[in-house]
Amino acid sequence: MTLSYKLEVFEGPLDLLLHLIDKNEVDIYDIPISEITDQYMQYLETMQELQLDVTSEFLVMAATLLAIKSKMLLPKPPVVESEGDAEPEEADPRAELVQKLLEYRKYKEIAGHLREREVRQSLIYMREPADLTLYLPDLPPNPLQGIHIADLILAFQRVLRRSAGRHRVAKIHRDEISVKDRIRHVIEALEQNGGQMLFSRLIGDDWRREAIIATFLALLELVKIRRIVCHQHDLFEDIVIRLREGGNAVGLSDIEIDY
């Protein structure tokens, strides 16, 4: 008849001690150290008989258990009564081992909880990310793409500085400059120059401030109604004004401007 042994695999000496405590159903705060030590030593002897590797951790714990068992078996010194404060009670030799077992049990339970969550998560299969670009709204192109409002302001300031250097003597009179007339002038100038021209070429050298401002407002209005497109090749370069293709959907007579 063949005798077979079935040994559980423990992660360390504390794991083995917790197994023995749970198996004997004893209180972890009041461990029967003699009984637990004997069972622990029997387990080590069985491992050595089966020629299994016994790590140094198990041997160190065996020495610790034997030391605690020896302290528990030694008679306690007699208590000497004195008139002063009572002498502190001798610490339990098992206290340090109990604290280690409690800490190990706490982390073992946490590890078991994480292992269960890992198993549950492994049973969940996620769908691969789909391409949703087909469902994006078809937005019209921005006529001011690549141009910031600061670029228009800088171009306007350059024109103002260029006109401010000229000294003229003239009579002061008020001229009514229509933005709608400036819009027609910009459209005609673009058509005469092949549908495209520079912003600086659009402004005349002898123009007054009122005409420059009205022309600038006309450009903004044409961009708003999508009749022209403005772009800039490089930073701080002159702005290029270009007629939009198919931009005649709104006629000039339909534009209502209130300035």
C-alpha positions in Angstrom: 0.0 0.0 0.0 1.4 3.3 -1.1 1.1 6.2 1.4 0.7 9.6 -0.4 0.9 13.1 1.1 -1.0 16.1 -0.1 0.6 19.4 1.1 -0.9 22.8 0.5 1.4 25.4 -0.9 1.8 28.4 1.4 3.3 31.8 0.4 5.3 32.0 3.6 5.5 31.2 7.3 2.8 33.7 8.2 0.4 32.1 5.7 1.1 28.7 7.2 0.4 30.0 10.7 -2.9 31.6 9.7 -3.9 28.3 8.1 -3.1 26.4 11.3 -5.0 29.0 13.4 -8.1 28.8 11.2 -7.9 25.1 11.0 -7.9 24.7 14.8 -10.5 27.5 15.2 -8.6 29.3 17.9 -8.6 33.0 18.8 -5.7 34.8 17.1 -5.4 37.0 20.2 -4.9 33.9 22.4 -2.9 31.5 20.4 -2.2 28.1 22.0 1.5 28.5 21.2 2.5 25.0 22.2 -0.1 23.3 20.0 0.5 25.6 17.0 4.3 25.2 17.3 4.0 21.4 17.3 1.8 21.4 14.2 4.2 23.9 12.5 7.2 21.7 13.2 5.3 18.6 11.9 4.7 20.4 8.7 8.4 21.3 8.3 9.4 17.7 9.0 7.0 16.5 6.4 8.5 18.9 3.8 12.0 17.6 4.7 10.9 14.0 4.4 9.5 14.7 0.9 12.7 16.4 0.0 11.0 19.7 -0.6 12.9 22.9 -0.3 12.4 24.6 3.0 13.2 28.3 2.7 15.0 30.2 5.5 11.8 32.1 6.3 10.1 28.9 7.5 13.2 28.1 9.6 13.3 31.6 11.2 9.7 31.3 12.1 10.2 27.9 13.6 13.0 29.4 15.8 10.7 32.2 16.8 7.9 29.8 17.8 10.2 27.7 19.8 11.5 30.8 21.6 8.0 32.0 22.4 7.0 28.5 23.6 10.1 28.5 25.9 9.1 31.8 27.4 5.5 30.6 27.9 6.8 27.5 29.7 9.2 29.3 32.0 7.8 30.1 35.5 7.0 33.7 36.0 9.0 35.5 38.7 7.2 36.2 42.0 5.4 39.6 42.3 7.0 41.8 44.9 4.5 44.2 46.4 5.7 47.7 47.2 4.2 50.9 48.5 4.9 52.8 45.4 3.4 52.4 41.9 2.6 48.9 40.9 5.1 47.3 38.6 4.0 47.0 35.0 2.8 43.6 33.9 5.3 41.6 31.8 4.5 41.8 28.1 3.0 38.8 26.4 5.7 37.0 24.3 3.0 36.4 21.6 2.1 40.1 21.1 4.6 40.8 18.3 3.7 37.6 16.5 -0.1 38.4 16.8 0.5 41.9 15.4 2.3 40.5 12.4 -0.4 37.9 11.8 -3.1 40.6 11.9 -1.3 42.8 9.4 -0.7 39.8 7.1 -4.3 38.8 7.3 -5.4 42.3 6.3 -3.2 42.5 3.3 -4.1 38.9 2.3 -7.8 39.8 2.3 -7.2 42.9 0.2 -5.1 40.8 -2.3 -8.0 38.3 -2.5 -10.5 41.0 -3.2 -8.3 42.4 -5.9 -7.9 38.9 -7.4 -11.6 38.5 -7.5 -12.1 41.8 -9.3 -9.4 40.9 -11.8 -11.2 37.6 -12.6 -14.5 39.5 -13.0 -12.9 42.1 -15.2 -11.3 39.4 -17.4 -14.8 38.2 -18.3 -15.7 41.6 -19.7 -15.0 42.1 -23.4 -14.9 45.6 -24.7 -15.9 46.6 -28.2 -13.2 48.0 -30.4 -13.4 51.8 -30.9 -15.4 52.6 -34.1 -14.7 55.4 -36.6 -17.4 58.0 -36.0 -16.1 60.6 -38.4 -18.9 59.7 -40.8 -21.5 61.1 -38.4 -19.7 64.5 -38.0 -21.8 67.4 -39.2 -20.8 68.8 -42.6 -19.7 72.3 -41.6 -18.9 74.9 -44.3 -15.2 76.1 -44.4 -14.4 79.1 -42.2 -13.6 82.1 -44.5 -11.2 83.4 -41.9 -9.3 80.2 -41.4 -5.8 80.9 -40.3 -6.4 84.7 -39.8 -6.7 86.1 -36.3 -8.5 89.4 -35.5 -5.1 90.7 -34.5 -3.9 90.3 -38.1 -6.7 92.6 -39.4 -6.0 95.1 -36.7 -2.3 95.2 -37.5 -3.0 95.6 -41.2 -5.4 98.4 -40.4 -2.8 100.1 -38.2 -0.2 99.9 -40.9 -2.5 101.7 -43.3 -3.3 104.4 -40.7 0.4 105.0 -40.0 1.2 105.2 -43.7 -1.6 107.9 -44.2 -0.7 109.8 -41.0 2.8 110.7 -42.4 1.3 112.9 -45.1 0.7 116.6 -44.3 -2.2 118.1 -46.2 -3.9 121.4 -46.0 -7.6 121.2 -46.8 -10.9 122.6 -45.8 -12.8 120.8 -43.1 -16.0 119.5 -44.5 -18.1 116.5 -43.8 -18.5 113.8 -46.5 -21.0 111.1 -46.2 -19.2 107.8 -47.1 -21.5 104.8 -47.5 -20.2 101.4 -46.5 -22.4 99.9 -49.2 -20.6 102.1 -51.8 -17.3 100.8 -50.4 -18.5 97.2 -50.7 -19.2 97.9 -54.4 -15.8 99.5 -54.8 -14.1 96.4 -53.2 -16.0 94.0 -55.5 -15.2 96.0 -58.6 -11.5 96.3 -57.6 -11.3 92.5 -57.1 -13.1 91.7 -60.4 -10.7 94.1 -62.2 -7.7 92.3 -60.7 -8.7 88.8 -61.5 -10.6 88.2 -58.3 -7.7 88.6 -55.9 -5.5 91.5 -54.6 -3.5 92.6 -51.5 -5.1 94.5 -48.8 -2.5 97.3 -49.0 -3.2 97.7 -52.8 -6.9 98.2 -52.0 -6.3 101.3 -50.0 -5.2 104.4 -51.9 -2.2 106.5 -50.8 -4.2 109.7 -50.6 -7.3 108.3 -48.8 -8.6 110.1 -45.8 -9.2 108.3 -42.5 -13.0 108.2 -43.1 -12.6 106.3 -46.4 -10.1 103.9 -44.9 -12.5 103.0 -42.0 -15.4 102.6 -44.3 -13.4 100.3 -46.6 -12.3 98.3 -43.6 -15.9 97.9 -42.5 -16.9 96.9 -46.0 -14.3 94.1 -46.0 -15.6 92.8 -42.7 -19.2 92.9 -44.1 -18.1 91.0 -47.2 -16.4 88.3 -45.1 -19.6 88.1 -43.0 -21.8 87.5 -46.0 -19.2 85.1 -47.4 -18.5 87.0 -50.6 -14.7 87.2 -50.0 -12.0 85.1 -48.3 -9.0 86.5 -46.5 -5.8 84.6 -45.9 -2.2 85.2 -45.0 0.8 83.2 -46.3 3.1 84.0 -43.4 3.0 85.8 -40.1 2.8 89.6 -40.4 2.6 89.5 -44.2 0.1 91.4 -46.2 -3.4 90.0 -46.2 -4.7 88.5 -49.5 -8.3 89.2 -50.4 -10.0 86.8 -52.8 -13.5 86.5 -54.2 -15.2 83.3 -53.2 -16.3 80.9 -55.9 -20.1 80.8 -56.1 -20.3 83.8 -53.8 -23.0 85.6 -55.8 -25.8 83.9 -53.9 -26.5 87.3 -52.1 -26.6 90.2 -54.5 -25.2 93.6 -53.5 -28.7 95.1 -53.7 -29.9 92.6 -51.0 -27.3 93.9 -48.5 -28.8 96.0 -45.7 -26.2 97.9 -43.7 -27.0 100.2 -40.9 -23.9 102.2 -39.7 
